[in-house]
């Protein structure tokens, strides 16, 4: 059985793209903030680099704060000095204001 491909057929106004449908689903079920928090956690290693990711034991978000457990005290001190830049980079990654503070455990 062959299906006819109709590339000239325009999209109807009521049709959604996949991105629009997922965005709407996240909005309706109020999951956007949790989705963005999870994005931040998973992006930590990629944004900060392999060396920092290897020295990070725990990363999680709670109440708009990023909690980090760093195994190296000297690295934790360096990251503390660049805390505002870390917040900026992570919020840029998710294209939303998700993180307000970074707490070192």
N, C-alpha and C positions, 0 to 999 in steps of 0.2 A: 504494500500500500504506500503510495507516495503522497506527501503533503505538499501543497502549493505554498511556496514562500512568497509573500507579498511585501516587498520592501517599500513600495510606494504608499502603503496604507499608513495614514497618519495616526498618531496616538490620540485617543479620546481624552477629553478634559477630565473625565472621572478616573482614568488610569493612573497608577502610581509607578514610579521607578522603584527598584528594590531598596535603594537608599531612603527614599521618601517613606516607604512602607515601614522600614525598620525604625526610622526616626519617630514616626507616628506611634508605633507600638511602644517604644521606650517612653514616649510622652504620656500616652494613655495609662500605662501601667505604673507610671512614676518610677521608672528604673534608670533614668538617664544619669542621675548622680552616682548610683552604684556602678553603672557601666563605666563611667568616666574614672571613678576611683580604681577599678580593676585595670583599666587601661594604663593608669599611672604606675601601678605596681609592676605590671608586666613590661613597661617601657623603661623601668629604672636601669637595668643593666645595659641596655642599648644606648641610652642617653648619656649615662655617666662613664661608660667604658668597662672593659673587661677587668682591669686592675681593681677598680672600686667594687664592681659586682662580686668579685671573688672574696672580698673582705666584708661583704654585707651578708649577715646571717638571716635577718628578718626585715621585711618591708611590708608595712600595711598602712591603711588609711582609716582614720576614725575621727569623726567630728571635724572634718576639713583639715586635719593635721596628718602629716606624713611621719610615721614612726619608723626609725631606722636603728637596727642593732649592728654596729660596726665592730669588727674584731680588733682593729688597730686603733689604739687611743690617739696616736698622732694623726692618722687619717681622719678620725672623727673630729679632731680639733680643726683641721684644714677645711673640712666640709662645713663646720660651724661658721667659719669666717665667710664662706661663700653661700650662706643659707639663702639670701635673697635671690641670688642668681639661680640656684637650684629650683626654687619656687617658680621663678620666671620660665625656666626651660621646661619644667613639667607641665605648667599651665599652657604653654605654647604648643606642646605636643598634643594635648587633648582639645585644644582650641576652645577652652572654657576655664573659668576661674574655679578650680577644684580644690587647690591646696592653698591654705593661708599661712601655715607654719610648718616647720620641720622640728621634730623632737628626736634627740639621740638617746637611745637606751643604754 
